[in-house]
Amino acid sequence: MVRMWRDSKILEIGEGTSEVQRMLIARELGLPG
């Protein structure tokens, strides 16, 4: 049960990661976020 919950949390985080990474990269490059 806990493992399923943890895996689903990892998947949720994974789906949002690319968007967050783009924001972080844009900020580091000095581009508007």
C-alpha positions as CSV (number, residue, x, y, z in Angstrom):
1,M,0.0,0.0,0.0
2,V,2.7,2.5,1.0
3,R,4.8,1.5,-2.0
4,M,1.9,2.2,-4.4
5,W,1.4,5.6,-2.8
6,R,5.0,6.4,-3.0
7,D,5.3,5.3,-6.6
8,S,2.3,7.5,-7.5
9,K,3.9,10.4,-5.8
10,I,7.1,9.9,-7.8
11,L,5.0,9.8,-11.0
12,E,3.2,13.0,-10.1
13,I,6.5,14.7,-9.4
14,G,7.9,13.3,-12.6
15,E,5.1,14.8,-14.7
16,G,5.8,18.3,-13.3
17,T,9.6,18.0,-13.4
18,S,10.1,19.1,-17.0
19,E,8.1,22.3,-16.5
20,V,10.0,23.1,-13.4
21,Q,13.3,22.4,-15.1
22,R,12.4,24.8,-17.9
23,M,11.6,27.5,-15.4
24,L,14.8,27.0,-13.5
25,I,16.9,26.9,-16.7
26,A,15.2,30.0,-18.0
27,R,15.9,31.8,-14.7
28,E,19.6,30.8,-14.8
29,L,19.9,32.0,-18.4
30,G,18.3,35.3,-17.3
31,L,15.2,34.8,-19.5
32,P,11.7,35.8,-18.5
33,G,10.2,32.8,-16.6
